[in-house]
Amino acid sequence: MAPESARIEPVTDSAGYIAALEQELLTLKAVHEALLAETAALTDGDTDNLGIATTSKNAALEAHQAALNQRPAGDLSEGANAELKALQDRLASLAGACQDLNRRNGALISKLSDRTKAALNVLQGTEDIAVLYSASGVEAATGKGSRVLGKA
């Protein structure tokens, strides 16, 4: 005998759904604030606050996931009220803003990482030799180069 698939019925009483969405909105606002703090720390090069912002962001994400798990099962009925629809729209808008901030923060981290790697390559003498120009045109150099940054 094959197991019956659970059929999810539409939620007709929106009070529980509204309470769950309001909690999601609160936790998503905390995620957004943590992302803003992370952006500020990355932009300012503030490593102390970056650590704090990252910890706050992770805690906010865990709280938001817990709130998502509390949402009642089922789809909204066709007769869902305007308050519920407005709340869903605010959640969707804020979630989009969080995704945009997270993408921007990722791009900032990538740029900072590339800059750090380039600086380390210069300090370690492992950067590629620059393209050389000669009378016959451009000739690519081979191998790795090093340069003296200073003498003691």
Secondary structure as the mmCIF struct_conf table of DSSP 4:
data_model
#
loop_
_struct_conf.conf_type_id
_struct_conf.id
_struct_conf.beg_label_comp_id
_struct_conf.beg_label_asym_id
_struct_conf.beg_label_seq_id
_struct_conf.end_label_comp_id
_struct_conf.end_label_asym_id
_struct_conf.end_label_seq_id
HELX_LH_PP_P HELX_LH_PP_P1 ALA A 2 PRO A 10
STRN STRN1 VAL A 11 VAL A 11
HELX_RH_AL_P HELX_RH_AL_P1 SER A 14 ASP A 44
TURN_TY1_P TURN_TY1_P1 GLY A 45 GLY A 45
HELX_RH_AL_P HELX_RH_AL_P2 THR A 47 ASN A 69
TURN_TY1_P TURN_TY1_P2 GLN A 70 GLN A 70
BEND BEND1 ARG A 71 ARG A 71
HELX_LH_PP_P HELX_LH_PP_P2 PRO A 72 PRO A 72
BEND BEND2 ALA A 73 GLY A 74
HELX_LH_PP_P HELX_LH_PP_P3 ASP A 75 ASP A 75
STRN STRN2 LEU A 76 LEU A 76
HELX_LH_PP_P HELX_LH_PP_P4 SER A 77 SER A 77
TURN_TY1_P TURN_TY1_P3 GLU A 78 GLY A 79
HELX_RH_AL_P HELX_RH_AL_P3 ALA A 82 GLN A 124
TURN_TY1_P TURN_TY1_P4 GLY A 125 GLY A 125
BEND BEND3 GLU A 127 GLU A 127
STRN STRN3 ASP A 128 ASP A 128
HELX_LH_PP_P HELX_LH_PP_P5 ILE A 129 VAL A 131
STRN STRN4 LEU A 132 SER A 134
TURN_TY1_P TURN_TY1_P5 ALA A 135 SER A 136
STRN STRN5 GLY A 137 GLU A 139
BEND BEND4 GLY A 143 GLY A 143
STRN STRN6 LYS A 144 LYS A 144
#
